Amino acid sequence: MAIDFIYSDDFYAMNAPELSHTCMHLLCTAGEGSFVFNEHCYHIVRNDLVVMPYPHRASNLAAHPGMKVEWVAADNKFLQSLLPSNNYSIGGSISLNHNPVIPLSHEHAARLLDDFHRLRDRMDNRQHIFYREIMGSLCLTMMYDIFESHSQRDATSEHSDRTGYLVKSLMQLLSTGISSTERSVNYYAQSLNVSAKYLSATIKRLTGHSVTSFIDRATVPILKNLLEDERLSLTQIADRMHFASLSYFSRYCTKQLGMAPSDYRRSLQPRIE
């Protein structure tokens, strides 16, 4: 699977249509500017970080003279696949959907800029046989540096109302590993005593992501672990994960991993030139 990584210092390019499948990480390094996201206007200044899945949703970009930014965008599904389902990143997506701006200290901003530059310097090195793993490692470093600052932001406090409780309950269900066999929205709605329509609408409104995307994010690490166990045949894995057929299992792998399960297994083997 070709993984998209884009680096730029052009503020006005941040909401280009071709970035619609990415998650953007933008750091303001000088000056100030603003944008509209989810019908709210956000003002950013030096050392403000913007984390925005699907940045094409931003509008009304305005940069004051002297504003400087640097940003890195990467395929959103690839980034999600790097982290376990019970990671801080899932809960943090609620507050980021409401407010994508995170003020950083000078120290944290400098560290994050280093992360950006390491990604920028390696993103064209696609001929490396471990390109995917290298870029994944660099992305993880960047994301964990962001989590450190994000965890200190007041807006990350948990919602106390019923909708916030619903999100938390869904994440707790997924953290048990139940998605290895249960991947329908209806199952989780019934487990949480709400309708599938209400669950889907609530999760989308609070996090900006679908219930299915969270189910898939929880399932991918399980899928990878099983595929990495050479003692298990593909048929055994499909049966263990309650797929109706081997062909359906193969299609699911291709959608989530970007390649067929047999190809994924081959990709784990060192290449011999």
CORFENDA-V983849 format. One record per residue. N is the residue number from 1. RES is the residue in one letter. PHI is phi in degrees with one decimal (999 if undefined). OMEGA is omega in whole degrees, 0 to 359 (999 if undefined). BURIAL is I if it has 16 or more other C-alpha atoms within 10 Angstrom, else O. Layout:
n=N res=RES phi=PHI omega=OMEGA burial=BURIAL
n=N res=RES phi=PHI omega=OMEGA burial=BURIAL
//
This chain:
n=1 res=M phi=999 omega=176 burial=O
n=2 res=A phi=-75.1 omega=181 burial=O
n=3 res=I phi=-105.4 omega=182 burial=O
n=4 res=D phi=-89.7 omega=172 burial=O
n=5 res=F phi=-130.5 omega=181 burial=I
n=6 res=I phi=-133.7 omega=175 burial=I
n=7 res=Y phi=-118.4 omega=178 burial=I
n=8 res=S phi=-158.2 omega=172 burial=O
n=9 res=D phi=-119.4 omega=181 burial=I
n=10 res=D phi=-100.2 omega=182 burial=O
n=11 res=F phi=-59.8 omega=185 burial=I
n=12 res=Y phi=-75.6 omega=177 burial=O
n=13 res=A phi=-95.2 omega=188 burial=O
n=14 res=M phi=-67.7 omega=181 burial=I
n=15 res=N phi=-112.7 omega=178 burial=I
n=16 res=A phi=-61.8 omega=182 burial=O
n=17 res=P phi=-55.2 omega=182 burial=O
n=18 res=E phi=-69.9 omega=177 burial=O
n=19 res=L phi=-95.6 omega=188 burial=I
n=20 res=S phi=-63.7 omega=181 burial=I
n=21 res=H phi=-99.4 omega=186 burial=I
n=22 res=T phi=-108.0 omega=167 burial=I
n=23 res=C phi=-116.2 omega=183 burial=I
n=24 res=M phi=-102.2 omega=174 burial=I
n=25 res=H phi=-124.1 omega=186 burial=I
n=26 res=L phi=-117.5 omega=178 burial=I
n=27 res=L phi=-116.1 omega=174 burial=I
n=28 res=C phi=-82.7 omega=184 burial=I
n=29 res=T phi=-103.0 omega=177 burial=I
n=30 res=A phi=-165.9 omega=176 burial=I
n=31 res=G phi=71.9 omega=182 burial=I
n=32 res=E phi=-155.6 omega=179 burial=I
n=33 res=G phi=-164.1 omega=181 burial=I
n=34 res=S phi=-154.0 omega=176 burial=I
n=35 res=F phi=-159.0 omega=177 burial=I
n=36 res=V phi=-110.8 omega=180 burial=O
n=37 res=F phi=-144.1 omega=182 burial=I
n=38 res=N phi=52.2 omega=176 burial=O
n=39 res=E phi=67.5 omega=175 burial=O
n=40 res=H phi=-122.1 omega=178 burial=O
n=41 res=C phi=-93.9 omega=180 burial=O
n=42 res=Y phi=-118.2 omega=179 burial=O
n=43 res=H phi=-106.5 omega=181 burial=O
n=44 res=I phi=-123.3 omega=178 burial=I
n=45 res=V phi=-130.1 omega=182 burial=I
n=46 res=R phi=-54.3 omega=179 burial=I
n=47 res=N phi=73.7 omega=171 burial=I
n=48 res=D phi=-87.1 omega=177 burial=I
n=49 res=L phi=-105.7 omega=175 burial=I
n=50 res=V phi=-114.0 omega=175 burial=I
n=51 res=V phi=-114.2 omega=189 burial=I
n=52 res=M phi=-140.0 omega=170 burial=I
n=53 res=P phi=-66.1 omega=179 burial=I
n=54 res=Y phi=57.4 omega=187 burial=I
n=55 res=P phi=-64.9 omega=178 burial=I
n=56 res=H phi=-63.7 omega=179 burial=I
n=57 res=R phi=-77.6 omega=177 burial=I
n=58 res=A phi=-74.8 omega=180 burial=I
n=59 res=S phi=-147.4 omega=177 burial=I
n=60 res=N phi=52.2 omega=179 burial=O
n=61 res=L phi=-68.1 omega=180 burial=I
n=62 res=A phi=-143.8 omega=180 burial=O
n=63 res=A phi=-117.0 omega=175 burial=I
n=64 res=H phi=-74.1 omega=177 burial=O
n=65 res=P phi=-55.6 omega=180 burial=O
n=66 res=G phi=91.4 omega=179 burial=O
n=67 res=M phi=-71.3 omega=177 burial=I
n=68 res=K phi=-132.4 omega=178 burial=I
n=69 res=V phi=-138.7 omega=167 burial=I
n=70 res=E phi=-136.2 omega=179 burial=I
n=71 res=W phi=-143.0 omega=176 burial=I
n=72 res=V phi=-126.6 omega=176 burial=I
n=73 res=A phi=-119.6 omega=179 burial=I
n=74 res=A phi=-138.3 omega=180 burial=I
n=75 res=D phi=-52.9 omega=187 burial=I
n=76 res=N phi=-63.7 omega=181 burial=I
n=77 res=K phi=-66.1 omega=178 burial=I
n=78 res=F phi=-63.2 omega=180 burial=I
n=79 res=L phi=-63.1 omega=181 burial=I
n=80 res=Q phi=-64.4 omega=183 burial=I
n=81 res=S phi=-70.6 omega=183 burial=I
n=82 res=L phi=-78.8 omega=189 burial=I
n=83 res=L phi=-113.0 omega=177 burial=I
n=84 res=P phi=-66.9 omega=187 burial=I
n=85 res=S phi=-65.6 omega=182 burial=I
n=86 res=N phi=-94.8 omega=181 burial=I
n=87 res=N phi=-69.7 omega=176 burial=O
n=88 res=Y phi=-53.0 omega=184 burial=O
n=89 res=S phi=-58.7 omega=182 burial=I
n=90 res=I phi=-69.3 omega=178 burial=I
n=91 res=G phi=-62.7 omega=181 burial=I
n=92 res=G phi=-66.1 omega=181 burial=I
n=93 res=S phi=-64.8 omega=178 burial=I
n=94 res=I phi=-64.6 omega=182 burial=I
n=95 res=S phi=-70.6 omega=179 burial=I
n=96 res=L phi=-66.9 omega=178 burial=I
n=97 res=N phi=-67.3 omega=178 burial=I
n=98 res=H phi=-84.3 omega=180 burial=I
n=99 res=N phi=-149.7 omega=185 burial=I
n=100 res=P phi=-80.1 omega=184 burial=I
n=101 res=V phi=-99.1 omega=179 burial=I
n=102 res=I phi=-122.8 omega=176 burial=I
n=103 res=P phi=-69.4 omega=180 burial=I
n=104 res=L phi=-112.6 omega=171 burial=I
n=105 res=S phi=-73.1 omega=178 burial=O
n=106 res=H phi=-59.3 omega=181 burial=O
n=107 res=E phi=-64.9 omega=181 burial=O
n=108 res=H phi=-68.9 omega=178 burial=I
n=109 res=A phi=-64.6 omega=179 burial=I
n=110 res=A phi=-64.3 omega=179 burial=O
n=111 res=R phi=-65.0 omega=181 burial=O
n=112 res=L phi=-67.3 omega=178 burial=I
n=113 res=L phi=-62.3 omega=174 burial=I
n=114 res=D phi=-61.4 omega=177 burial=O
n=115 res=D phi=-60.9 omega=178 burial=I
n=116 res=F phi=-57.0 omega=186 burial=I
n=117 res=H phi=-69.5 omega=177 burial=O
n=118 res=R phi=-65.5 omega=176 burial=O
n=119 res=L phi=-65.0 omega=180 burial=I
n=120 res=R phi=-57.4 omega=185 burial=I
n=121 res=D phi=-73.8 omega=182 burial=O
n=122 res=R phi=-112.2 omega=189 burial=O
n=123 res=M phi=-68.2 omega=178 burial=I
n=124 res=D phi=-94.9 omega=183 burial=O
n=125 res=N phi=-87.6 omega=187 burial=O
n=126 res=R phi=-70.5 omega=181 burial=O
n=127 res=Q phi=-75.2 omega=179 burial=O
n=128 res=H phi=-65.6 omega=185 burial=O
n=129 res=I phi=-66.3 omega=178 burial=O
n=130 res=F phi=-113.5 omega=181 burial=O
n=131 res=Y phi=-55.7 omega=182 burial=I
n=132 res=R phi=-59.3 omega=181 burial=O
n=133 res=E phi=-68.2 omega=179 burial=O
n=134 res=I phi=-63.0 omega=182 burial=I
n=135 res=M phi=-67.2 omega=177 burial=I
n=136 res=G phi=-63.4 omega=179 burial=I
n=137 res=S phi=-64.0 omega=179 burial=O
n=138 res=L phi=-67.1 omega=177 burial=O
n=139 res=C phi=-65.5 omega=179 burial=I
n=140 res=L phi=-62.2 omega=178 burial=I
n=141 res=T phi=-58.8 omega=179 burial=O
n=142 res=M phi=-60.2 omega=184 burial=I
n=143 res=M phi=-66.8 omega=179 burial=I
n=144 res=Y phi=-69.6 omega=173 burial=O
n=145 res=D phi=-64.2 omega=177 burial=I
n=146 res=I phi=-67.7 omega=181 burial=I
n=147 res=F phi=-58.4 omega=181 burial=O
n=148 res=E phi=-60.0 omega=179 burial=O
n=149 res=S phi=-75.5 omega=182 burial=I
n=150 res=H phi=-63.3 omega=182 burial=I
n=151 res=S phi=-65.4 omega=180 burial=O
n=152 res=Q phi=-91.3 omega=183 burial=O
n=153 res=R phi=-84.5 omega=184 burial=O
n=154 res=D phi=-58.0 omega=185 burial=O
n=155 res=A phi=-68.5 omega=180 burial=I
n=156 res=T phi=-84.6 omega=178 burial=I
n=157 res=S phi=-62.2 omega=187 burial=O
n=158 res=E phi=-70.9 omega=175 burial=O
n=159 res=H phi=-69.7 omega=181 burial=I
n=160 res=S phi=-101.0 omega=182 burial=O
n=161 res=D phi=-83.5 omega=185 burial=O
n=162 res=R phi=-63.0 omega=182 burial=O
n=163 res=T phi=-68.0 omega=177 burial=I
n=164 res=G phi=-64.2 omega=178 burial=I
n=165 res=Y phi=-64.5 omega=180 burial=O
n=166 res=L phi=-64.9 omega=178 burial=I
n=167 res=V phi=-61.4 omega=181 burial=I
n=168 res=K phi=-60.5 omega=181 burial=I
n=169 res=S phi=-65.4 omega=177 burial=O
n=170 res=L phi=-61.9 omega=181 burial=I
n=171 res=M phi=-63.8 omega=178 burial=I
n=172 res=Q phi=-65.6 omega=177 burial=O
n=173 res=L phi=-60.4 omega=183 burial=I
n=174 res=L phi=-65.8 omega=182 burial=I
n=175 res=S phi=-68.3 omega=179 burial=I
n=176 res=T phi=-78.3 omega=182 burial=O
n=177 res=G phi=87.8 omega=183 burial=I
n=178 res=I phi=-64.0 omega=181 burial=I
n=179 res=S phi=-69.2 omega=176 burial=I
n=180 res=S phi=-63.1 omega=179 burial=I
n=181 res=T phi=-124.7 omega=183 burial=O
n=182 res=E phi=-120.2 omega=184 burial=I
n=183 res=R phi=-127.6 omega=179 burial=I
n=184 res=S phi=-96.4 omega=178 burial=O
n=185 res=V phi=-61.1 omega=181 burial=I
n=186 res=N phi=-58.4 omega=180 burial=I
n=187 res=Y phi=-60.6 omega=183 burial=O
n=188 res=Y phi=-72.1 omega=176 burial=I
n=189 res=A phi=-63.0 omega=179 burial=I
n=190 res=Q phi=-63.6 omega=179 burial=O
n=191 res=S phi=-65.4 omega=182 burial=O
n=192 res=L phi=-100.6 omega=176 burial=O
n=193 res=N phi=59.8 omega=175 burial=O
n=194 res=V phi=-136.2 omega=176 burial=O
n=195 res=S phi=-78.0 omega=178 burial=I
n=196 res=A phi=-61.9 omega=180 burial=I
n=197 res=K phi=-64.3 omega=180 burial=O
n=198 res=Y phi=-66.8 omega=179 burial=O
n=199 res=L phi=-60.5 omega=181 burial=I
n=200 res=S phi=-62.5 omega=182 burial=I
n=201 res=A phi=-66.4 omega=182 burial=O
n=202 res=T phi=-68.3 omega=181 burial=I
n=203 res=I phi=-63.4 omega=180 burial=I
n=204 res=K phi=-64.0 omega=182 burial=O
n=205 res=R phi=-67.9 omega=185 burial=O
n=206 res=L phi=-84.3 omega=185 burial=I
n=207 res=T phi=-113.0 omega=185 burial=I
n=208 res=G phi=82.5 omega=181 burial=I
n=209 res=H phi=-123.3 omega=179 burial=I
n=210 res=S phi=-82.7 omega=175 burial=I
n=211 res=V phi=-59.9 omega=181 burial=I
n=212 res=T phi=-59.1 omega=180 burial=O
n=213 res=S phi=-64.4 omega=178 burial=O
n=214 res=F phi=-71.5 omega=177 burial=I
n=215 res=I phi=-61.3 omega=180 burial=I
n=216 res=D phi=-65.2 omega=180 burial=I
n=217 res=R phi=-62.9 omega=178 burial=I
n=218 res=A phi=-73.4 omega=185 burial=I
n=219 res=T phi=-81.6 omega=186 burial=I
n=220 res=V phi=-58.0 omega=178 burial=I
n=221 res=P phi=-61.3 omega=177 burial=I
n=222 res=I phi=-64.4 omega=179 burial=I
n=223 res=L phi=-59.3 omega=180 burial=I
n=224 res=K phi=-63.0 omega=180 burial=I
n=225 res=N phi=-60.9 omega=180 burial=O
n=226 res=L phi=-68.5 omega=179 burial=I
n=227 res=L phi=-67.5 omega=180 burial=I
n=228 res=E phi=-78.4 omega=177 burial=O
n=229 res=D phi=-88.7 omega=185 burial=O
n=230 res=E phi=-68.1 omega=179 burial=O
n=231 res=R phi=-73.7 omega=183 burial=O
n=232 res=L phi=-98.9 omega=174 burial=O
n=233 res=S phi=-79.3 omega=179 burial=O
n=234 res=L phi=-62.6 omega=178 burial=I
n=235 res=T phi=-64.0 omega=178 burial=O
n=236 res=Q phi=-63.9 omega=179 burial=O
n=237 res=I phi=-66.3 omega=179 burial=I
n=238 res=A phi=-59.4 omega=179 burial=I
n=239 res=D phi=-65.8 omega=182 burial=O
n=240 res=R phi=-63.3 omega=181 burial=O
n=241 res=M phi=-93.5 omega=175 burial=I
n=242 res=H phi=61.9 omega=172 burial=O
n=243 res=F phi=-80.8 omega=184 burial=I
n=244 res=A phi=-66.4 omega=181 burial=O
n=245 res=S phi=-156.2 omega=178 burial=O
n=246 res=L phi=-65.3 omega=180 burial=O
n=247 res=S phi=-67.7 omega=177 burial=O
n=248 res=Y phi=-67.1 omega=176 burial=O
n=249 res=F phi=-59.7 omega=180 burial=I
n=250 res=S phi=-63.8 omega=179 burial=I
n=251 res=R phi=-64.7 omega=179 burial=O
n=252 res=Y phi=-64.2 omega=178 burial=I
n=253 res=C phi=-58.9 omega=181 burial=I
n=254 res=T phi=-61.2 omega=179 burial=I
n=255 res=K phi=-67.9 omega=186 burial=O
n=256 res=Q phi=-85.0 omega=185 burial=I
n=257 res=L phi=-105.4 omega=180 burial=I
n=258 res=G phi=81.9 omega=179 burial=I
n=259 res=M phi=-159.5 omega=179 burial=I
n=260 res=A phi=-65.1 omega=182 burial=I
n=261 res=P phi=-58.2 omega=179 burial=I
n=262 res=S phi=-66.2 omega=178 burial=O
n=263 res=D phi=-67.7 omega=178 burial=O
n=264 res=Y phi=-62.8 omega=178 burial=I
n=265 res=R phi=-62.3 omega=179 burial=O
n=266 res=R phi=-64.7 omega=182 burial=O
n=267 res=S phi=-67.0 omega=180 burial=O
n=268 res=L phi=-79.7 omega=182 burial=O
n=269 res=Q phi=-86.9 omega=177 burial=O
n=270 res=P phi=-59.5 omega=179 burial=O
n=271 res=R phi=-81.8 omega=179 burial=O
n=272 res=I phi=-109.9 omega=181 burial=O
n=273 res=E phi=-79.6 omega=999 burial=O
//
